[in-house]
Every structure is written in C-alpha cells, then in structure tokens.
Amino acid sequence: IYKDLNIFCQPVALNSGSVWPKEGFLKSNKTINISILKPISPGLSPEEFLKCLENNIYNELNKFN
C-alpha cells in the first residue's frame, strides 16, 4: 500500500503482546502502552522503509520497559 499509493505510513508501537501473549494467560496489573510515531515519508525503497519502520517501533518499545 505504501509503495503503490505513494502515501505516508503512520507507525504505531504497542506492547500488548507482553501483557496479553498469544499463548498463555493475561498478565494482570500491567498496562498496555500505545504510541503514535512520526509518519514515514513516501518514496523509500522497500528495504529502507522496513528498516526505518522496524527501528522506529523497536526504539519506542524499548522505552516502555
């Protein structure tokens, strides 16, 4: 979508996976954090886009810990 429509991508980081894991039980007394990150401008190559997206999200998730 990002490439074909040549639009901004709005990344969102959330830690719900550590609070409510795919397998296992819901961890009580934990908070789910959501961050709306800076938009990624259109025009990046697929490799550049994924690297930017991953870096931005993982850097934000590290702040939650």
Backbone atoms as SQL, in Angstrom:
CREATE TABLE atoms (id INTEGER PRIMARY KEY, chain TEXT, resi INTEGER, resn TEXT, atom TEXT, x REAL, y REAL, z REAL);
INSERT INTO atoms VALUES
  (1, 'A', 1, 'ILE', 'N', 0.841, -1.191, 0.000),
  (2, 'A', 1, 'ILE', 'CA', 0.000, 0.000, 0.000),
  (3, 'A', 1, 'ILE', 'C', 0.876, 1.241, 0.000),
  (4, 'A', 2, 'TYR', 'N', 1.893, 1.253, 0.885),
  (5, 'A', 2, 'TYR', 'CA', 2.807, 2.393, 0.988),
  (6, 'A', 2, 'TYR', 'C', 3.434, 2.713, -0.362),
  (7, 'A', 3, 'LYS', 'N', 3.942, 1.692, -1.035),
  (8, 'A', 3, 'LYS', 'CA', 4.622, 1.889, -2.315),
  (9, 'A', 3, 'LYS', 'C', 3.635, 2.224, -3.430),
  (10, 'A', 4, 'ASP', 'N', 2.580, 1.454, -3.541),
  (11, 'A', 4, 'ASP', 'CA', 1.646, 1.612, -4.657),
  (12, 'A', 4, 'ASP', 'C', 0.877, 2.932, -4.618),
  (13, 'A', 5, 'LEU', 'N', 0.506, 3.389, -3.425),
  (14, 'A', 5, 'LEU', 'CA', -0.250, 4.631, -3.311),
  (15, 'A', 5, 'LEU', 'C', 0.633, 5.852, -3.088),
  (16, 'A', 6, 'ASN', 'N', 1.928, 5.603, -2.824),
  (17, 'A', 6, 'ASN', 'CA', 2.891, 6.691, -2.608),
  (18, 'A', 6, 'ASN', 'C', 2.387, 7.656, -1.522),
  (19, 'A', 7, 'ILE', 'N', 2.043, 7.057, -0.363),
  (20, 'A', 7, 'ILE', 'CA', 1.499, 7.833, 0.753),
  (21, 'A', 7, 'ILE', 'C', 2.368, 7.673, 2.005),
  (22, 'A', 8, 'PHE', 'N', 2.146, 8.545, 2.968),
  (23, 'A', 8, 'PHE', 'CA', 2.824, 8.437, 4.254),
  (24, 'A', 8, 'PHE', 'C', 2.359, 7.173, 4.970),
  (25, 'A', 9, 'CYS', 'N', 3.245, 6.612, 5.796),
  (26, 'A', 9, 'CYS', 'CA', 2.906, 5.479, 6.653),
  (27, 'A', 9, 'CYS', 'C', 2.882, 5.991, 8.088),
  (28, 'A', 10, 'GLN', 'N', 1.830, 5.700, 8.831),
  (29, 'A', 10, 'GLN', 'CA', 1.701, 6.140, 10.218),
  (30, 'A', 10, 'GLN', 'C', 2.006, 4.960, 11.136),
  (31, 'A', 11, 'PRO', 'N', 3.259, 4.855, 11.633),
  (32, 'A', 11, 'PRO', 'CA', 3.613, 3.742, 12.515),
  (33, 'A', 11, 'PRO', 'C', 2.988, 3.889, 13.904),
  (34, 'A', 12, 'VAL', 'N', 2.640, 2.756, 14.479),
  (35, 'A', 12, 'VAL', 'CA', 2.099, 2.698, 15.830),
  (36, 'A', 12, 'VAL', 'C', 2.840, 1.598, 16.578),
  (37, 'A', 13, 'ALA', 'N', 3.324, 1.921, 17.781),
  (38, 'A', 13, 'ALA', 'CA', 4.005, 0.938, 18.614),
  (39, 'A', 13, 'ALA', 'C', 3.105, 0.607, 19.799),
  (40, 'A', 14, 'LEU', 'N', 2.932, -0.676, 20.081),
  (41, 'A', 14, 'LEU', 'CA', 2.180, -1.071, 21.257),
  (42, 'A', 14, 'LEU', 'C', 2.777, -2.327, 21.861),
  (43, 'A', 15, 'ASN', 'N', 2.643, -2.460, 23.175),
  (44, 'A', 15, 'ASN', 'CA', 3.253, -3.585, 23.879),
  (45, 'A', 15, 'ASN', 'C', 2.222, -4.603, 24.344),
  (46, 'A', 16, 'SER', 'N', 1.111, -4.706, 23.662),
  (47, 'A', 16, 'SER', 'CA', 0.051, -5.622, 24.088),
  (48, 'A', 16, 'SER', 'C', 0.506, -7.079, 24.093),
  (49, 'A', 17, 'GLY', 'N', 1.482, -7.418, 23.280),
  (50, 'A', 17, 'GLY', 'CA', 1.974, -8.799, 23.242),
  (51, 'A', 17, 'GLY', 'C', 2.640, -9.232, 24.528),
  (52, 'A', 18, 'SER', 'N', 3.220, -8.287, 25.272),
  (53, 'A', 18, 'SER', 'CA', 3.846, -8.650, 26.546),
  (54, 'A', 18, 'SER', 'C', 2.834, -8.681, 27.685),
  (55, 'A', 19, 'VAL', 'N', 1.678, -8.067, 27.493),
  (56, 'A', 19, 'VAL', 'CA', 0.627, -8.040, 28.505),
  (57, 'A', 19, 'VAL', 'C', -0.385, -9.156, 28.265),
  (58, 'A', 20, 'TRP', 'N', -0.687, -9.399, 27.015),
  (59, 'A', 20, 'TRP', 'CA', -1.673, -10.403, 26.634),
  (60, 'A', 20, 'TRP', 'C', -1.054, -11.287, 25.556),
  (61, 'A', 21, 'PRO', 'N', -0.206, -12.240, 25.948),
  (62, 'A', 21, 'PRO', 'CA', 0.523, -13.061, 24.974),
  (63, 'A', 21, 'PRO', 'C', -0.406, -13.947, 24.136),
  (64, 'A', 22, 'LYS', 'N', 0.090, -14.328, 22.960),
  (65, 'A', 22, 'LYS', 'CA', -0.683, -15.175, 22.041),
  (66, 'A', 22, 'LYS', 'C', -1.089, -16.477, 22.728),
  (67, 'A', 23, 'GLU', 'N', -0.147, -17.063, 23.430),
  (68, 'A', 23, 'GLU', 'CA', -0.436, -18.284, 24.182),
  (69, 'A', 23, 'GLU', 'C', -0.118, -18.001, 25.639),
  (70, 'A', 24, 'GLY', 'N', -0.977, -18.404, 26.495),
  (71, 'A', 24, 'GLY', 'CA', -0.766, -18.160, 27.916),
  (72, 'A', 24, 'GLY', 'C', -1.874, -17.300, 28.478),
  (73, 'A', 25, 'PHE', 'N', -1.637, -16.825, 29.666),
  (74, 'A', 25, 'PHE', 'CA', -2.665, -16.092, 30.378),
  (75, 'A', 25, 'PHE', 'C', -2.413, -14.592, 30.344),
  (76, 'A', 26, 'LEU', 'N', -3.477, -13.848, 30.469),
  (77, 'A', 26, 'LEU', 'CA', -3.412, -12.403, 30.575),
  (78, 'A', 26, 'LEU', 'C', -2.659, -12.051, 31.857),
  (79, 'A', 27, 'LYS', 'N', -1.697, -11.156, 31.760),
  (80, 'A', 27, 'LYS', 'CA', -0.923, -10.744, 32.923),
  (81, 'A', 27, 'LYS', 'C', -1.622, -9.552, 33.563),
  (82, 'A', 28, 'SER', 'N', -2.133, -9.781, 34.750),
  (83, 'A', 28, 'SER', 'CA', -2.872, -8.719, 35.419),
  (84, 'A', 28, 'SER', 'C', -1.928, -7.645, 35.954),
  (85, 'A', 29, 'ASN', 'N', -2.505, -6.500, 36.287),
  (86, 'A', 29, 'ASN', 'CA', -1.760, -5.360, 36.832),
  (87, 'A', 29, 'ASN', 'C', -0.682, -4.837, 35.882),
  (88, 'A', 30, 'LYS', 'N', -0.901, -4.981, 34.613),
  (89, 'A', 30, 'LYS', 'CA', 0.012, -4.447, 33.596),
  (90, 'A', 30, 'LYS', 'C', -0.760, -3.468, 32.728),
  (91, 'A', 31, 'THR', 'N', -0.055, -2.545, 32.141),
  (92, 'A', 31, 'THR', 'CA', -0.674, -1.530, 31.300),
  (93, 'A', 31, 'THR', 'C', -0.233, -1.721, 29.858),
  (94, 'A', 32, 'ILE', 'N', -1.171, -1.619, 28.934),
  (95, 'A', 32, 'ILE', 'CA', -0.845, -1.642, 27.512),
  (96, 'A', 32, 'ILE', 'C', -0.542, -0.203, 27.099),
  (97, 'A', 33, 'ASN', 'N', 0.643, -0.006, 26.520),
  (98, 'A', 33, 'ASN', 'CA', 1.072, 1.312, 26.054),
  (99, 'A', 33, 'ASN', 'C', 0.942, 1.377, 24.539),
  (100, 'A', 34, 'ILE', 'N', 0.457, 2.519, 24.064),
  (101, 'A', 34, 'ILE', 'CA', 0.323, 2.764, 22.629),
  (102, 'A', 34, 'ILE', 'C', 0.985, 4.096, 22.314),
  (103, 'A', 35, 'SER', 'N', 1.851, 4.101, 21.301),
  (104, 'A', 35, 'SER', 'CA', 2.497, 5.335, 20.853),
  (105, 'A', 35, 'SER', 'C', 2.261, 5.526, 19.367),
  (106, 'A', 36, 'ILE', 'N', 1.809, 6.714, 18.999),
  (107, 'A', 36, 'ILE', 'CA', 1.686, 7.092, 17.599),
  (108, 'A', 36, 'ILE', 'C', 3.007, 7.762, 17.233),
  (109, 'A', 37, 'LEU', 'N', 3.728, 7.169, 16.309),
  (110, 'A', 37, 'LEU', 'CA', 5.068, 7.640, 15.959),
  (111, 'A', 37, 'LEU', 'C', 5.029, 8.621, 14.793),
  (112, 'A', 38, 'LYS', 'N', 6.174, 9.220, 14.528),
  (113, 'A', 38, 'LYS', 'CA', 6.306, 10.162, 13.422),
  (114, 'A', 38, 'LYS', 'C', 6.037, 9.440, 12.096),
  (115, 'A', 39, 'PRO', 'N', 5.243, 10.027, 11.215),
  (116, 'A', 39, 'PRO', 'CA', 4.960, 9.388, 9.922),
  (117, 'A', 39, 'PRO', 'C', 6.232, 9.192, 9.087),
  (118, 'A', 40, 'ILE', 'N', 6.228, 8.145, 8.305),
  (119, 'A', 40, 'ILE', 'CA', 7.331, 7.860, 7.390),
  (120, 'A', 40, 'ILE', 'C', 6.938, 8.403, 6.021),
  (121, 'A', 41, 'SER', 'N', 7.782, 9.255, 5.469),
  (122, 'A', 41, 'SER', 'CA', 7.513, 9.886, 4.174),
  (123, 'A', 41, 'SER', 'C', 7.491, 8.862, 3.045),
  (124, 'A', 42, 'PRO', 'N', 6.707, 9.112, 2.011),
  (125, 'A', 42, 'PRO', 'CA', 6.673, 8.212, 0.863),
  (126, 'A', 42, 'PRO', 'C', 7.968, 8.288, 0.064),
  (127, 'A', 43, 'GLY', 'N', 8.203, 7.269, -0.737),
  (128, 'A', 43, 'GLY', 'CA', 9.320, 7.296, -1.663),
  (129, 'A', 43, 'GLY', 'C', 10.519, 6.453, -1.283),
  (130, 'A', 44, 'LEU', 'N', 10.503, 5.830, -0.111),
  (131, 'A', 44, 'LEU', 'CA', 11.631, 4.985, 0.275),
  (132, 'A', 44, 'LEU', 'C', 11.555, 3.645, -0.452),
  (133, 'A', 45, 'SER', 'N', 12.708, 3.030, -0.649),
  (134, 'A', 45, 'SER', 'CA', 12.727, 1.678, -1.213),
  (135, 'A', 45, 'SER', 'C', 12.134, 0.726, -0.174),
  (136, 'A', 46, 'PRO', 'N', 11.698, -0.452, -0.594),
  (137, 'A', 46, 'PRO', 'CA', 11.149, -1.406, 0.376),
  (138, 'A', 46, 'PRO', 'C', 12.121, -1.717, 1.517),
  (139, 'A', 47, 'GLU', 'N', 13.399, -1.844, 1.199),
  (140, 'A', 47, 'GLU', 'CA', 14.396, -2.148, 2.226),
  (141, 'A', 47, 'GLU', 'C', 14.551, -0.986, 3.206),
  (142, 'A', 48, 'GLU', 'N', 14.627, 0.242, 2.675),
  (143, 'A', 48, 'GLU', 'CA', 14.758, 1.425, 3.528),
  (144, 'A', 48, 'GLU', 'C', 13.511, 1.608, 4.395),
  (145, 'A', 49, 'PHE', 'N', 12.355, 1.383, 3.805),
  (146, 'A', 49, 'PHE', 'CA', 11.097, 1.530, 4.525),
  (147, 'A', 49, 'PHE', 'C', 11.035, 0.570, 5.705),
  (148, 'A', 50, 'LEU', 'N', 11.305, -0.714, 5.462),
  (149, 'A', 50, 'LEU', 'CA', 11.244, -1.702, 6.534),
  (150, 'A', 50, 'LEU', 'C', 12.264, -1.415, 7.627),
  (151, 'A', 51, 'LYS', 'N', 13.467, -1.006, 7.242),
  (152, 'A', 51, 'LYS', 'CA', 14.498, -0.685, 8.232),
  (153, 'A', 51, 'LYS', 'C', 14.048, 0.487, 9.099),
  (154, 'A', 52, 'CYS', 'N', 13.516, 1.522, 8.496),
  (155, 'A', 52, 'CYS', 'CA', 13.030, 2.694, 9.218),
  (156, 'A', 52, 'CYS', 'C', 11.868, 2.318, 10.139),
  (157, 'A', 53, 'LEU', 'N', 10.924, 1.568, 9.619),
  (158, 'A', 53, 'LEU', 'CA', 9.757, 1.146, 10.385),
  (159, 'A', 53, 'LEU', 'C', 10.170, 0.317, 11.605),
  (160, 'A', 54, 'GLU', 'N', 11.001, -0.693, 11.383),
  (161, 'A', 54, 'GLU', 'CA', 11.458, -1.547, 12.477),
  (162, 'A', 54, 'GLU', 'C', 12.225, -0.749, 13.521),
  (163, 'A', 55, 'ASN', 'N', 13.148, 0.089, 13.087),
  (164, 'A', 55, 'ASN', 'CA', 13.944, 0.883, 14.034),
  (165, 'A', 55, 'ASN', 'C', 13.053, 1.779, 14.884),
  (166, 'A', 56, 'ASN', 'N', 12.118, 2.461, 14.249),
  (167, 'A', 56, 'ASN', 'CA', 11.239, 3.372, 14.979),
  (168, 'A', 56, 'ASN', 'C', 10.385, 2.631, 16.002),
  (169, 'A', 57, 'ILE', 'N', 9.809, 1.521, 15.594),
  (170, 'A', 57, 'ILE', 'CA', 8.932, 0.772, 16.502),
  (171, 'A', 57, 'ILE', 'C', 9.733, 0.149, 17.637),
  (172, 'A', 58, 'TYR', 'N', 10.848, -0.505, 17.332),
  (173, 'A', 58, 'TYR', 'CA', 11.632, -1.151, 18.389),
  (174, 'A', 58, 'TYR', 'C', 12.250, -0.137, 19.352),
  (175, 'A', 59, 'ASN', 'N', 12.663, 1.014, 18.851),
  (176, 'A', 59, 'ASN', 'CA', 13.181, 2.050, 19.746),
  (177, 'A', 59, 'ASN', 'C', 12.104, 2.520, 20.706),
  (178, 'A', 60, 'GLU', 'N', 10.884, 2.645, 20.233),
  (179, 'A', 60, 'GLU', 'CA', 9.784, 3.067, 21.089),
  (180, 'A', 60, 'GLU', 'C', 9.424, 1.966, 22.090),
  (181, 'A', 61, 'LEU', 'N', 9.393, 0.715, 21.649),
  (182, 'A', 61, 'LEU', 'CA', 9.082, -0.387, 22.556),
  (183, 'A', 61, 'LEU', 'C', 10.116, -0.496, 23.669),
  (184, 'A', 62, 'ASN', 'N', 11.373, -0.217, 23.382),
  (185, 'A', 62, 'ASN', 'CA', 12.415, -0.246, 24.405),
  (186, 'A', 62, 'ASN', 'C', 12.166, 0.802, 25.487),
  (187, 'A', 63, 'LYS', 'N', 11.516, 1.892, 25.150),
  (188, 'A', 63, 'LYS', 'CA', 11.179, 2.926, 26.144),
  (189, 'A', 63, 'LYS', 'C', 10.103, 2.450, 27.109),
  (190, 'A', 64, 'PHE', 'N', 9.262, 1.509, 26.686),
  (191, 'A', 64, 'PHE', 'CA', 8.189, 1.005, 27.538),
  (192, 'A', 64, 'PHE', 'C', 8.720, 0.172, 28.687),
  (193, 'A', 65, 'ASN', 'N', 9.877, -0.443, 28.498),
  (194, 'A', 65, 'ASN', 'CA', 10.430, -1.364, 29.517),
  (195, 'A', 65, 'ASN', 'C', 11.127, -0.644, 30.609);
